[in-house]
Amino acid sequence: MLIRSRVSIARRFIKRMNLADVDGLASMMSDDVVFVDSRLARIEGKVGCVELFRRFVALDTGFTISIESASRNGDDVLIKGHTHSNDEDLVANCLWQCRIEGGKVVYWQSYRADDPPALARMLAREFVVN
């Protein structure tokens, strides 16, 4: 797979987030996708990850991600950027790690230095595995 291809997939994934397109996000995830939030809460599997995104979109916070840079490191795409939202608790400078295998997102992790909200535990506690 070309370097640009993995980065392109990660950018398209973020575009789907920005459009609040849960079905589009789901189509880009592997069945065994893992989501880790900035509080290290981990959700494993497409069903739980899709439900988390569905519940997050339902909050209608106007959440979007702006990408400053994205580069490939092996199977991972490392992304630097910031978030925008009507909810000030969701606005921050962030880093994301997105692993792509077989053209699908298999791993997504957010890194935020300040005191981020515990979104996975708040929105999809029943799917959190740790």
C-alpha positions in Angstrom: 0.0 0.0 0.0 1.3 3.4 -0.9 2.3 5.8 2.0 -0.2 8.3 0.7 -2.9 5.7 0.7 -2.9 5.1 4.5 -2.7 8.8 5.2 -5.6 9.3 2.7 -7.7 6.7 4.5 -7.0 8.4 7.9 -8.0 11.8 6.4 -11.2 10.3 5.0 -12.0 8.8 8.4 -11.7 12.3 10.0 -13.8 13.8 7.2 -16.5 11.3 8.1 -16.2 12.3 11.8 -16.5 16.0 10.8 -19.6 15.2 8.8 -21.1 13.3 11.7 -21.4 10.4 9.2 -21.6 7.4 11.5 -22.5 4.9 8.7 -19.5 6.2 6.7 -17.3 5.7 9.7 -18.6 2.2 10.2 -17.8 1.3 6.6 -14.2 2.3 7.2 -13.7 0.2 10.4 -12.6 -3.4 10.6 -14.8 -5.7 12.6 -12.1 -5.9 15.3 -11.4 -2.1 15.5 -10.1 -0.7 18.8 -10.9 2.8 20.1 -8.9 4.3 22.9 -9.8 7.8 24.3 -7.4 10.2 26.0 -8.3 8.7 29.3 -7.1 5.3 28.0 -10.6 3.8 28.1 -10.6 1.1 25.5 -13.5 -0.2 23.3 -12.9 -3.2 21.2 -15.0 -4.2 18.2 -17.0 -2.4 15.6 -20.4 -2.7 17.4 -19.1 -0.8 20.4 -17.1 1.8 18.4 -20.0 2.6 16.1 -22.4 2.9 19.1 -19.9 5.3 20.8 -19.7 7.5 17.7 -23.5 7.3 17.2 -24.1 8.6 20.8 -21.4 11.2 20.4 -23.0 12.6 17.3 -26.4 12.7 19.0 -24.9 15.2 21.5 -24.8 17.7 18.6 -21.8 19.5 19.8 -20.6 20.7 16.4 -17.4 18.7 16.9 -14.8 18.7 14.2 -11.1 18.0 13.8 -8.7 20.2 11.9 -5.6 18.5 10.7 -2.3 20.3 11.0 -0.2 17.4 9.8 -0.5 13.7 9.1 2.4 11.3 8.4 2.9 7.6 8.2 4.9 5.5 10.6 4.7 1.8 9.5 1.0 0.8 9.5 0.2 3.9 11.7 -0.8 7.3 10.6 0.2 10.0 13.2 -2.0 13.1 13.1 -1.5 16.4 14.8 -4.3 18.9 15.0 -7.0 20.5 17.1 -10.7 20.1 17.8 -13.5 22.5 17.5 -16.8 22.3 19.2 -19.7 24.3 20.7 -18.7 22.5 24.0 -15.5 24.1 25.3 -14.6 20.9 27.1 -14.1 19.2 23.7 -11.8 22.0 22.3 -8.1 21.1 22.4 -4.9 20.5 20.7 -4.6 16.8 20.1 -2.6 14.0 18.6 -4.2 10.9 17.1 -2.8 7.5 16.1 -4.7 5.7 13.4 -3.7 2.2 12.3 -4.8 1.0 8.9 -4.7 -2.6 7.8 -6.3 -3.9 4.6 -7.7 -0.5 3.8 -9.7 -0.4 7.1 -9.2 1.5 10.4 -8.2 -1.1 13.0 -7.0 1.2 15.8 -7.8 4.8 16.7 -6.3 6.5 19.8 -6.6 10.1 20.9 -3.9 11.9 22.9 -4.7 15.1 24.8 -2.4 16.6 27.3 -4.9 18.5 29.5 -7.8 17.0 31.5 -10.1 15.5 28.8 -13.6 14.3 29.4 -13.9 10.5 29.7 -16.1 10.2 26.6 -15.9 6.4 26.2 -17.0 5.8 29.8 -19.6 8.6 29.7 -21.2 7.5 26.4 -20.6 3.8 26.0 -19.6 2.4 29.4 -21.0 -1.0 28.6 -18.5 -1.4 25.8 -15.4 -0.3 27.7 -13.1 -3.3 28.4 -10.7 -1.8 30.9 
